[in-house]
């Protein structure tokens, strides 16, 4: 059985980021530099499934997903969703 759901979202896509974090319960797992063809970075986001434990490292985002502070204020800005 799967432990989590995952997706990628542009770091600057505030609308999508808010949907995934505030509405759907996703957390930042990692940051993938230059993930998109235009060179923009992406958050690797995950949502733990019920009954599964949260396991990951905080290499790129300082543990914000565990502390409840997923991104610093002003870090994400609105851009068309991908």
PDB file with one MODEL, atoms N, CA, C and O in Angstrom:
MODEL        1
ATOM      1  N   UNK A   1       0.842  -1.186   0.000  1.00  0.00           N
ATOM      2  CA  UNK A   1       0.000   0.000   0.000  1.00  0.00           C
ATOM      3  C   UNK A   1       0.884   1.245   0.000  1.00  0.00           C
ATOM      4  O   UNK A   1       1.933   1.269   0.645  1.00  0.00           O
ATOM      5  N   UNK A   2       0.466   2.255  -0.710  1.00  0.00           N
ATOM      6  CA  UNK A   2       1.220   3.512  -0.800  1.00  0.00           C
ATOM      7  C   UNK A   2       1.261   4.218   0.555  1.00  0.00           C
ATOM      8  O   UNK A   2       0.321   4.139   1.346  1.00  0.00           O
ATOM      9  N   UNK A   3       2.372   4.909   0.798  1.00  0.00           N
ATOM     10  CA  UNK A   3       2.533   5.667   2.036  1.00  0.00           C
ATOM     11  C   UNK A   3       2.121   7.122   1.869  1.00  0.00           C
ATOM     12  O   UNK A   3       1.703   7.761   2.835  1.00  0.00           O
ATOM     13  N   UNK A   4       2.233   7.657   0.645  1.00  0.00           N
ATOM     14  CA  UNK A   4       1.948   9.071   0.421  1.00  0.00           C
ATOM     15  C   UNK A   4       1.567   9.330  -1.035  1.00  0.00           C
ATOM     16  O   UNK A   4       1.809   8.508  -1.919  1.00  0.00           O
ATOM     17  N   UNK A   5       0.963  10.500  -1.256  1.00  0.00           N
ATOM     18  CA  UNK A   5       0.704  11.039  -2.589  1.00  0.00           C
ATOM     19  C   UNK A   5       1.751  12.108  -2.826  1.00  0.00           C
ATOM     20  O   UNK A   5       2.166  12.778  -1.881  1.00  0.00           O
ATOM     21  N   UNK A   6       2.190  12.287  -4.071  1.00  0.00           N
ATOM     22  CA  UNK A   6       3.196  13.315  -4.337  1.00  0.00           C
ATOM     23  C   UNK A   6       2.849  14.117  -5.580  1.00  0.00           C
ATOM     24  O   UNK A   6       2.121  13.654  -6.458  1.00  0.00           O
ATOM     25  N   UNK A   7       3.387  15.335  -5.633  1.00  0.00           N
ATOM     26  CA  UNK A   7       3.216  16.216  -6.780  1.00  0.00           C
ATOM     27  C   UNK A   7       4.323  17.253  -6.755  1.00  0.00           C
ATOM     28  O   UNK A   7       5.039  17.390  -5.763  1.00  0.00           O
ATOM     29  N   UNK A   8       4.456  17.977  -7.850  1.00  0.00           N
ATOM     30  CA  UNK A   8       5.400  19.097  -7.926  1.00  0.00           C
ATOM     31  C   UNK A   8       4.613  20.365  -8.240  1.00  0.00           C
ATOM     32  O   UNK A   8       3.642  20.335  -8.995  1.00  0.00           O
ATOM     33  N   UNK A   9       5.040  21.465  -7.659  1.00  0.00           N
ATOM     34  CA  UNK A   9       4.420  22.764  -7.925  1.00  0.00           C
ATOM     35  C   UNK A   9       5.528  23.812  -7.983  1.00  0.00           C
ATOM     36  O   UNK A   9       6.479  23.773  -7.203  1.00  0.00           O
ATOM     37  N   UNK A  10       5.387  24.747  -8.921  1.00  0.00           N
ATOM     38  CA  UNK A  10       6.378  25.823  -9.030  1.00  0.00           C
ATOM     39  C   UNK A  10       6.478  26.575  -7.713  1.00  0.00           C
ATOM     40  O   UNK A  10       5.466  26.864  -7.073  1.00  0.00           O
ATOM     41  N   UNK A  11       7.710  26.892  -7.312  1.00  0.00           N
ATOM     42  CA  UNK A  11       7.900  27.636  -6.062  1.00  0.00           C
ATOM     43  C   UNK A  11       7.184  28.978  -6.098  1.00  0.00           C
ATOM     44  O   UNK A  11       6.747  29.467  -5.056  1.00  0.00           O
ATOM     45  N   UNK A  12       7.055  29.579  -7.264  1.00  0.00           N
ATOM     46  CA  UNK A  12       6.447  30.907  -7.349  1.00  0.00           C
ATOM     47  C   UNK A  12       4.938  30.864  -7.592  1.00  0.00           C
ATOM     48  O   UNK A  12       4.320  31.916  -7.747  1.00  0.00           O
ATOM     49  N   UNK A  13       4.335  29.687  -7.627  1.00  0.00           N
ATOM     50  CA  UNK A  13       2.900  29.561  -7.872  1.00  0.00           C
ATOM     51  C   UNK A  13       2.143  29.543  -6.544  1.00  0.00           C
ATOM     52  O   UNK A  13       1.805  28.481  -6.020  1.00  0.00           O
ATOM     53  N   UNK A  14       1.887  30.726  -6.018  1.00  0.00           N
ATOM     54  CA  UNK A  14       1.256  30.874  -4.702  1.00  0.00           C
ATOM     55  C   UNK A  14      -0.147  30.262  -4.654  1.00  0.00           C
ATOM     56  O   UNK A  14      -0.500  29.620  -3.665  1.00  0.00           O
ATOM     57  N   UNK A  15      -0.946  30.450  -5.699  1.00  0.00           N
ATOM     58  CA  UNK A  15      -2.316  29.928  -5.700  1.00  0.00           C
ATOM     59  C   UNK A  15      -2.326  28.402  -5.592  1.00  0.00           C
ATOM     60  O   UNK A  15      -3.062  27.840  -4.781  1.00  0.00           O
ATOM     61  N   UNK A  16      -1.514  27.738  -6.402  1.00  0.00           N
ATOM     62  CA  UNK A  16      -1.447  26.274  -6.349  1.00  0.00           C
ATOM     63  C   UNK A  16      -0.864  25.816  -5.017  1.00  0.00           C
ATOM     64  O   UNK A  16      -1.357  24.864  -4.413  1.00  0.00           O
ATOM     65  N   UNK A  17       0.186  26.495  -4.561  1.00  0.00           N
ATOM     66  CA  UNK A  17       0.814  26.134  -3.286  1.00  0.00           C
ATOM     67  C   UNK A  17      -0.208  26.202  -2.151  1.00  0.00           C
ATOM     68  O   UNK A  17      -0.291  25.286  -1.333  1.00  0.00           O
ATOM     69  N   UNK A  18      -0.984  27.284  -2.102  1.00  0.00           N
ATOM     70  CA  UNK A  18      -1.996  27.430  -1.051  1.00  0.00           C
ATOM     71  C   UNK A  18      -3.072  26.356  -1.152  1.00  0.00           C
ATOM     72  O   UNK A  18      -3.517  25.834  -0.130  1.00  0.00           O
ATOM     73  N   UNK A  19      -3.495  26.021  -2.360  1.00  0.00           N
ATOM     74  CA  UNK A  19      -4.484  24.955  -2.540  1.00  0.00           C
ATOM     75  C   UNK A  19      -3.955  23.642  -1.969  1.00  0.00           C
ATOM     76  O   UNK A  19      -4.634  22.976  -1.188  1.00  0.00           O
ATOM     77  N   UNK A  20      -2.749  23.281  -2.361  1.00  0.00           N
ATOM     78  CA  UNK A  20      -2.192  22.002  -1.926  1.00  0.00           C
ATOM     79  C   UNK A  20      -1.907  21.965  -0.430  1.00  0.00           C
ATOM     80  O   UNK A  20      -2.131  20.935   0.206  1.00  0.00           O
ATOM     81  N   UNK A  21      -1.420  23.059   0.148  1.00  0.00           N
ATOM     82  CA  UNK A  21      -1.074  23.040   1.572  1.00  0.00           C
ATOM     83  C   UNK A  21      -2.282  23.304   2.464  1.00  0.00           C
ATOM     84  O   UNK A  21      -2.548  22.536   3.389  1.00  0.00           O
ATOM     85  N   UNK A  22      -3.005  24.369   2.200  1.00  0.00           N
ATOM     86  CA  UNK A  22      -4.084  24.786   3.096  1.00  0.00           C
ATOM     87  C   UNK A  22      -5.362  23.976   2.924  1.00  0.00           C
ATOM     88  O   UNK A  22      -6.052  23.694   3.903  1.00  0.00           O
ATOM     89  N   UNK A  23      -5.683  23.598   1.690  1.00  0.00           N
ATOM     90  CA  UNK A  23      -6.931  22.887   1.438  1.00  0.00           C
ATOM     91  C   UNK A  23      -6.755  21.371   1.424  1.00  0.00           C
ATOM     92  O   UNK A  23      -7.579  20.640   1.973  1.00  0.00           O
ATOM     93  N   UNK A  24      -5.679  20.906   0.794  1.00  0.00           N
ATOM     94  CA  UNK A  24      -5.523  19.473   0.567  1.00  0.00           C
ATOM     95  C   UNK A  24      -4.529  18.780   1.497  1.00  0.00           C
ATOM     96  O   UNK A  24      -4.416  17.554   1.469  1.00  0.00           O
ATOM     97  N   UNK A  25      -3.811  19.540   2.316  1.00  0.00           N
ATOM     98  CA  UNK A  25      -2.959  18.944   3.336  1.00  0.00           C
ATOM     99  C   UNK A  25      -1.592  18.443   2.897  1.00  0.00           C
ATOM    100  O   UNK A  25      -0.995  17.614   3.584  1.00  0.00           O
ATOM    101  N   UNK A  26      -1.084  18.925   1.768  1.00  0.00           N
ATOM    102  CA  UNK A  26       0.259  18.537   1.329  1.00  0.00           C
ATOM    103  C   UNK A  26       1.314  19.312   2.107  1.00  0.00           C
ATOM    104  O   UNK A  26       1.049  20.410   2.596  1.00  0.00           O
ATOM    105  N   UNK A  27       2.508  18.738   2.221  1.00  0.00           N
ATOM    106  CA  UNK A  27       3.652  19.362   2.891  1.00  0.00           C
ATOM    107  C   UNK A  27       4.838  19.342   1.935  1.00  0.00           C
ATOM    108  O   UNK A  27       4.926  18.476   1.065  1.00  0.00           O
ATOM    109  N   UNK A  28       5.751  20.300   2.100  1.00  0.00           N
ATOM    110  CA  UNK A  28       6.971  20.321   1.295  1.00  0.00           C
ATOM    111  C   UNK A  28       7.860  19.162   1.734  1.00  0.00           C
ATOM    112  O   UNK A  28       8.133  18.986   2.922  1.00  0.00           O
ATOM    113  N   UNK A  29       8.299  18.389   0.770  1.00  0.00           N
ATOM    114  CA  UNK A  29       9.245  17.303   1.036  1.00  0.00           C
ATOM    115  C   UNK A  29      10.655  17.724   0.651  1.00  0.00           C
ATOM    116  O   UNK A  29      11.616  17.407   1.352  1.00  0.00           O
ATOM    117  N   UNK A  30      10.780  18.442  -0.468  1.00  0.00           N
ATOM    118  CA  UNK A  30      12.092  18.832  -0.980  1.00  0.00           C
ATOM    119  C   UNK A  30      11.884  19.951  -1.998  1.00  0.00           C
ATOM    120  O   UNK A  30      10.751  20.285  -2.346  1.00  0.00           O
ATOM    121  N   UNK A  31      12.984  20.520  -2.466  1.00  0.00           N
ATOM    122  CA  UNK A  31      12.954  21.500  -3.549  1.00  0.00           C
ATOM    123  C   UNK A  31      13.787  20.930  -4.685  1.00  0.00           C
ATOM    124  O   UNK A  31      14.916  20.485  -4.475  1.00  0.00           O
ATOM    125  N   UNK A  32      13.226  20.946  -5.890  1.00  0.00           N
ATOM    126  CA  UNK A  32      13.951  20.458  -7.061  1.00  0.00           C
ATOM    127  C   UNK A  32      14.349  21.659  -7.905  1.00  0.00           C
ATOM    128  O   UNK A  32      13.509  22.305  -8.531  1.00  0.00           O
ATOM    129  N   UNK A  33      15.643  21.946  -7.910  1.00  0.00           N
ATOM    130  CA  UNK A  33      16.164  23.083  -8.667  1.00  0.00           C
ATOM    131  C   UNK A  33      15.997  22.839 -10.163  1.00  0.00           C
ATOM    132  O   UNK A  33      16.235  21.741 -10.665  1.00  0.00           O
ATOM    133  N   UNK A  34      15.580  23.897 -10.859  1.00  0.00           N
ATOM    134  CA  UNK A  34      15.441  23.868 -12.322  1.00  0.00           C
ATOM    135  C   UNK A  34      14.601  22.685 -12.806  1.00  0.00           C
ATOM    136  O   UNK A  34      14.934  22.056 -13.811  1.00  0.00           O
ATOM    137  N   UNK A  35      13.536  22.387 -12.108  1.00  0.00           N
ATOM    138  CA  UNK A  35      12.655  21.258 -12.431  1.00  0.00           C
ATOM    139  C   UNK A  35      11.930  21.466 -13.758  1.00  0.00           C
ATOM    140  O   UNK A  35      11.766  20.527 -14.536  1.00  0.00           O
ATOM    141  N   UNK A  36      11.498  22.697 -14.009  1.00  0.00           N
ATOM    142  CA  UNK A  36      10.726  22.996 -15.218  1.00  0.00           C
ATOM    143  C   UNK A  36      11.635  23.370 -16.384  1.00  0.00           C
ATOM    144  O   UNK A  36      12.776  23.785 -16.181  1.00  0.00           O
ATOM    145  N   UNK A  37      11.125  23.222 -17.610  1.00  0.00           N
ATOM    146  CA  UNK A  37      11.901  23.492 -18.827  1.00  0.00           C
ATOM    147  C   UNK A  37      12.435  24.923 -18.870  1.00  0.00           C
ATOM    148  O   UNK A  37      13.485  25.175 -19.462  1.00  0.00           O
ATOM    149  N   UNK A  38      11.716  25.864 -18.243  1.00  0.00           N
ATOM    150  CA  UNK A  38      12.161  27.261 -18.244  1.00  0.00           C
ATOM    151  C   UNK A  38      13.158  27.556 -17.119  1.00  0.00           C
ATOM    152  O   UNK A  38      13.534  28.710 -16.912  1.00  0.00           O
ATOM    153  N   UNK A  39      13.583  26.525 -16.396  1.00  0.00           N
ATOM    154  CA  UNK A  39      14.588  26.692 -15.349  1.00  0.00           C
ATOM    155  C   UNK A  39      14.039  27.023 -13.974  1.00  0.00           C
ATOM    156  O   UNK A  39      14.814  27.195 -13.033  1.00  0.00           O
ATOM    157  N   UNK A  40      12.734  27.117 -13.831  1.00  0.00           N
ATOM    158  CA  UNK A  40      12.135  27.432 -12.528  1.00  0.00           C
ATOM    159  C   UNK A  40      12.198  26.225 -11.590  1.00  0.00           C
ATOM    160  O   UNK A  40      12.130  25.074 -12.023  1.00  0.00           O
ATOM    161  N   UNK A  41      12.329  26.521 -10.294  1.00  0.00           N
ATOM    162  CA  UNK A  41      12.378  25.481  -9.266  1.00  0.00           C
ATOM    163  C   UNK A  41      10.972  24.999  -8.916  1.00  0.00           C
ATOM    164  O   UNK A  41       9.985  25.698  -9.143  1.00  0.00           O
ATOM    165  N   UNK A  42      10.906  23.795  -8.359  1.00  0.00           N
ATOM    166  CA  UNK A  42       9.626  23.217  -7.944  1.00  0.00           C
ATOM    167  C   UNK A  42       9.727  22.684  -6.526  1.00  0.00           C
ATOM    168  O   UNK A  42      10.773  22.197  -6.096  1.00  0.00           O
ATOM    169  N   UNK A  43       8.604  22.787  -5.802  1.00  0.00           N
ATOM    170  CA  UNK A  43       8.484  22.081  -4.537  1.00  0.00           C
ATOM    171  C   UNK A  43       8.065  20.651  -4.863  1.00  0.00           C
ATOM    172  O   UNK A  43       7.140  20.439  -5.647  1.00  0.00           O
ATOM    173  N   UNK A  44       8.728  19.686  -4.275  1.00  0.00           N
ATOM    174  CA  UNK A  44       8.303  18.291  -4.293  1.00  0.00           C
ATOM    175  C   UNK A  44       7.424  18.177  -3.059  1.00  0.00           C
ATOM    176  O   UNK A  44       7.918  18.245  -1.934  1.00  0.00           O
ATOM    177  N   UNK A  45       6.124  18.003  -3.263  1.00  0.00           N
ATOM    178  CA  UNK A  45       5.177  18.012  -2.151  1.00  0.00           C
ATOM    179  C   UNK A  45       4.582  16.628  -1.949  1.00  0.00           C
ATOM    180  O   UNK A  45       4.390  15.865  -2.895  1.00  0.00           O
ATOM    181  N   UNK A  46       4.299  16.331  -0.699  1.00  0.00           N
ATOM    182  CA  UNK A  46       3.735  15.023  -0.374  1.00  0.00           C
ATOM    183  C   UNK A  46       2.626  15.151   0.653  1.00  0.00           C
ATOM    184  O   UNK A  46       2.609  16.050   1.494  1.00  0.00           O
ATOM    185  N   UNK A  47       1.706  14.214   0.546  1.00  0.00           N
ATOM    186  CA  UNK A  47       0.623  14.103   1.524  1.00  0.00           C
ATOM    187  C   UNK A  47       0.657  12.680   2.068  1.00  0.00           C
ATOM    188  O   UNK A  47       0.448  11.714   1.334  1.00  0.00           O
ATOM    189  N   UNK A  48       0.922  12.569   3.360  1.00  0.00           N
ATOM    190  CA  UNK A  48       0.976  11.256   4.000  1.00  0.00           C
ATOM    191  C   UNK A  48      -0.426  10.656   4.030  1.00  0.00           C
ATOM    192  O   UNK A  48      -1.399  11.352   4.319  1.00  0.00           O
ATOM    193  N   UNK A  49      -0.521   9.388   3.738  1.00  0.00           N
ATOM    194  CA  UNK A  49      -1.796   8.700   3.822  1.00  0.00           C
ATOM    195  C   UNK A  49      -2.030   8.263   5.263  1.00  0.00           C
ATOM    196  O   UNK A  49      -1.080   8.072   6.021  1.00  0.00           O
ATOM    197  N   UNK A  50      -3.262   8.110   5.626  1.00  0.00           N
ATOM    198  CA  UNK A  50      -3.615   7.771   7.006  1.00  0.00           C
ATOM    199  C   UNK A  50      -2.884   6.521   7.476  1.00  0.00           C
ATOM    200  O   UNK A  50      -2.768   5.534   6.750  1.00  0.00           O
ATOM    201  N   UNK A  51      -2.396   6.591   8.709  1.00  0.00           N
ATOM    202  CA  UNK A  51      -1.723   5.460   9.314  1.00  0.00           C
ATOM    203  C   UNK A  51      -0.267   5.312   8.925  1.00  0.00           C
ATOM    204  O   UNK A  51       0.390   4.364   9.355  1.00  0.00           O
ATOM    205  N   UNK A  52       0.254   6.230   8.119  1.00  0.00           N
ATOM    206  CA  UNK A  52       1.653   6.169   7.692  1.00  0.00           C
ATOM    207  C   UNK A  52       2.432   7.265   8.396  1.00  0.00           C
ATOM    208  O   UNK A  52       1.872   8.313   8.718  1.00  0.00           O
ATOM    209  N   UNK A  53       3.734   7.036   8.641  1.00  0.00           N
ATOM    210  CA  UNK A  53       4.560   8.015   9.333  1.00  0.00           C
ATOM    211  C   UNK A  53       5.233   8.967   8.361  1.00  0.00           C
ATOM    212  O   UNK A  53       5.425   8.648   7.188  1.00  0.00           O
ATOM    213  N   UNK A  54       5.587  10.138   8.865  1.00  0.00           N
ATOM    214  CA  UNK A  54       6.244  11.209   8.113  1.00  0.00           C
ATOM    215  C   UNK A  54       7.753  11.005   8.174  1.00  0.00           C
ATOM    216  O   UNK A  54       8.355  11.178   9.234  1.00  0.00           O
ATOM    217  N   UNK A  55       8.382  10.634   7.036  1.00  0.00           N
ATOM    218  CA  UNK A  55       9.833  10.425   6.981  1.00  0.00           C
ATOM    219  C   UNK A  55      10.411  11.241   5.843  1.00  0.00           C
ATOM    220  O   UNK A  55      10.016  11.057   4.692  1.00  0.00           O
ATOM    221  N   UNK A  56      11.325  12.127   6.137  1.00  0.00           N
ATOM    222  CA  UNK A  56      12.069  12.828   5.091  1.00  0.00           C
ATOM    223  C   UNK A  56      13.183  13.653   5.692  1.00  0.00           C
ATOM    224  O   UNK A  56      13.353  13.707   6.910  1.00  0.00           O
ATOM    225  N   UNK A  57      13.928  14.286   4.833  1.00  0.00           N
ATOM    226  CA  UNK A  57      15.029  15.140   5.274  1.00  0.00           C
ATOM    227  C   UNK A  57      14.641  16.597   5.075  1.00  0.00           C
ATOM    228  O   UNK A  57      13.666  16.890   4.383  1.00  0.00           O
ATOM    229  N   UNK A  58      15.382  17.500   5.666  1.00  0.00           N
ATOM    230  CA  UNK A  58      15.112  18.929   5.562  1.00  0.00           C
ATOM    231  C   UNK A  58      16.260  19.642   4.873  1.00  0.00           C
ATOM    232  O   UNK A  58      16.631  20.751   5.257  1.00  0.00           O
ATOM    233  N   UNK A  59      16.813  19.015   3.872  1.00  0.00           N
ATOM    234  CA  UNK A  59      17.990  19.536   3.183  1.00  0.00           C
ATOM    235  C   UNK A  59      17.766  20.920   2.584  1.00  0.00           C
ATOM    236  O   UNK A  59      18.647  21.774   2.684  1.00  0.00           O
ATOM    237  N   UNK A  60      16.614  21.165   1.968  1.00  0.00           N
ATOM    238  CA  UNK A  60      16.431  22.414   1.232  1.00  0.00           C
ATOM    239  C   UNK A  60      15.488  23.416   1.877  1.00  0.00           C
ATOM    240  O   UNK A  60      15.559  24.608   1.575  1.00  0.00           O
ATOM    241  N   UNK A  61      14.623  22.969   2.742  1.00  0.00           N
ATOM    242  CA  UNK A  61      13.598  23.906   3.214  1.00  0.00           C
ATOM    243  C   UNK A  61      13.591  24.137   4.706  1.00  0.00           C
ATOM    244  O   UNK A  61      12.652  24.745   5.220  1.00  0.00           O
ATOM    245  N   UNK A  62      14.581  23.684   5.412  1.00  0.00           N
ATOM    246  CA  UNK A  62      14.726  24.022   6.821  1.00  0.00           C
ATOM    247  C   UNK A  62      13.676  23.457   7.749  1.00  0.00           C
ATOM    248  O   UNK A  62      13.537  23.946   8.870  1.00  0.00           O
ATOM    249  N   UNK A  63      12.933  22.453   7.335  1.00  0.00           N
ATOM    250  CA  UNK A  63      11.965  21.821   8.223  1.00  0.00           C
ATOM    251  C   UNK A  63      10.637  22.526   8.313  1.00  0.00           C
ATOM    252  O   UNK A  63       9.857  22.231   9.218  1.00  0.00           O
ATOM    253  N   UNK A  64      10.344  23.454   7.409  1.00  0.00           N
ATOM    254  CA  UNK A  64       9.102  24.203   7.464  1.00  0.00           C
ATOM    255  C   UNK A  64       7.860  23.339   7.436  1.00  0.00           C
ATOM    256  O   UNK A  64       6.836  23.702   8.014  1.00  0.00           O
ATOM    257  N   UNK A  65       7.941  22.194   6.767  1.00  0.00           N
ATOM    258  CA  UNK A  65       6.763  21.337   6.687  1.00  0.00           C
ATOM    259  C   UNK A  65       6.413  20.740   8.046  1.00  0.00           C
ATOM    260  O   UNK A  65       5.246  20.456   8.314  1.00  0.00           O
ATOM    261  N   UNK A  66       7.395  20.550   8.888  1.00  0.00           N
ATOM    262  CA  UNK A  66       7.146  19.961  10.206  1.00  0.00           C
ATOM    263  C   UNK A  66       6.760  21.013  11.235  1.00  0.00           C
ATOM    264  O   UNK A  66       6.047  20.716  12.194  1.00  0.00           O
ATOM    265  N   UNK A  67       7.223  22.231  11.043  1.00  0.00           N
ATOM    266  CA  UNK A  67       6.961  23.282  12.017  1.00  0.00           C
ATOM    267  C   UNK A  67       5.685  24.048  11.719  1.00  0.00           C
ATOM    268  O   UNK A  67       5.247  24.864  12.531  1.00  0.00           O
ATOM    269  N   UNK A  68       5.075  23.791  10.545  1.00  0.00           N
ATOM    270  CA  UNK A  68       3.871  24.507  10.161  1.00  0.00           C
ATOM    271  C   UNK A  68       4.163  25.760   9.365  1.00  0.00           C
ATOM    272  O   UNK A  68       3.230  26.414   8.898  1.00  0.00           O
ATOM    273  N   UNK A  69       5.429  26.117   9.194  1.00  0.00           N
ATOM    274  CA  UNK A  69       5.803  27.288   8.413  1.00  0.00           C
ATOM    275  C   UNK A  69       6.418  26.805   7.107  1.00  0.00           C
ATOM    276  O   UNK A  69       7.640  26.728   6.981  1.00  0.00           O
ATOM    277  N   UNK A  70       5.569  26.479   6.134  1.00  0.00           N
ATOM    278  CA  UNK A  70       6.031  25.841   4.904  1.00  0.00           C
ATOM    279  C   UNK A  70       6.895  26.745   4.044  1.00  0.00           C
ATOM    280  O   UNK A  70       7.898  26.290   3.494  1.00  0.00           O
ATOM    281  N   UNK A  71       6.535  28.006   3.916  1.00  0.00           N
ATOM    282  CA  UNK A  71       7.369  28.934   3.152  1.00  0.00           C
ATOM    283  C   UNK A  71       7.460  30.244   3.891  1.00  0.00           C
ATOM    284  O   UNK A  71       6.565  30.604   4.655  1.00  0.00           O
ATOM    285  N   UNK A  72       8.543  30.954   3.663  1.00  0.00           N
ATOM    286  CA  UNK A  72       8.699  32.275   4.254  1.00  0.00           C
ATOM    287  C   UNK A  72       7.758  33.239   3.551  1.00  0.00           C
ATOM    288  O   UNK A  72       7.513  33.107   2.352  1.00  0.00           O
ATOM    289  N   UNK A  73       7.239  34.187   4.274  1.00  0.00           N
ATOM    290  CA  UNK A  73       6.342  35.183   3.708  1.00  0.00           C
ATOM    291  C   UNK A  73       6.992  35.859   2.518  1.00  0.00           C
ATOM    292  O   UNK A  73       8.133  36.313   2.594  1.00  0.00           O
ATOM    293  N   UNK A  74       6.245  35.924   1.404  1.00  0.00           N
ATOM    294  CA  UNK A  74       6.733  36.590   0.208  1.00  0.00           C
ATOM    295  C   UNK A  74       7.580  35.722  -0.693  1.00  0.00           C
ATOM    296  O   UNK A  74       7.966  36.172  -1.772  1.00  0.00           O
ATOM    297  N   UNK A  75       7.888  34.493  -0.300  1.00  0.00           N
ATOM    298  CA  UNK A  75       8.722  33.640  -1.143  1.00  0.00           C
ATOM    299  C   UNK A  75       7.976  33.170  -2.379  1.00  0.00           C
ATOM    300  O   UNK A  75       8.555  33.077  -3.461  1.00  0.00           O
ATOM    301  N   UNK A  76       6.697  32.875  -2.223  1.00  0.00           N
ATOM    302  CA  UNK A  76       5.911  32.397  -3.356  1.00  0.00           C
ATOM    303  C   UNK A  76       5.088  33.540  -3.927  1.00  0.00           C
ATOM    304  O   UNK A  76       4.533  34.348  -3.182  1.00  0.00           O
ATOM    305  N   UNK A  77       5.012  33.604  -5.240  1.00  0.00           N
ATOM    306  CA  UNK A  77       4.219  34.621  -5.924  1.00  0.00           C
ATOM    307  C   UNK A  77       3.349  33.940  -6.963  1.00  0.00           C
ATOM    308  O   UNK A  77       3.677  32.850  -7.431  1.00  0.00           O
ATOM    309  N   UNK A  78       2.247  34.569  -7.326  1.00  0.00           N
ATOM    310  CA  UNK A  78       1.318  33.975  -8.267  1.00  0.00           C
ATOM    311  C   UNK A  78       1.907  33.897  -9.667  1.00  0.00           C
ATOM    312  O   UNK A  78       2.521  34.846 -10.153  1.00  0.00           O
ATOM    313  N   UNK A  79       1.711  32.758 -10.300  1.00  0.00           N
ATOM    314  CA  UNK A  79       2.088  32.526 -11.693  1.00  0.00           C
ATOM    315  C   UNK A  79       1.115  31.496 -12.226  1.00  0.00           C
ATOM    316  O   UNK A  79       0.520  30.756 -11.442  1.00  0.00           O
ATOM    317  N   UNK A  80       0.936  31.426 -13.522  1.00  0.00           N
ATOM    318  CA  UNK A  80      -0.012  30.466 -14.066  1.00  0.00           C
ATOM    319  C   UNK A  80       0.359  29.054 -13.633  1.00  0.00           C
ATOM    320  O   UNK A  80       1.536  28.697 -13.590  1.00  0.00           O
ATOM    321  N   UNK A  81      -0.656  28.252 -13.311  1.00  0.00           N
ATOM    322  CA  UNK A  81      -0.439  26.890 -12.817  1.00  0.00           C
ATOM    323  C   UNK A  81       0.089  25.985 -13.908  1.00  0.00           C
ATOM    324  O   UNK A  81      -0.215  26.156 -15.089  1.00  0.00           O
ATOM    325  N   UNK A  82       0.898  25.006 -13.480  1.00  0.00           N
ATOM    326  CA  UNK A  82       1.382  23.986 -14.410  1.00  0.00           C
ATOM    327  C   UNK A  82       0.976  22.640 -13.909  1.00  0.00           C
ATOM    328  O   UNK A  82       1.280  21.628 -14.540  1.00  0.00           O
TER     329      UNK A  82
ENDMDL
END
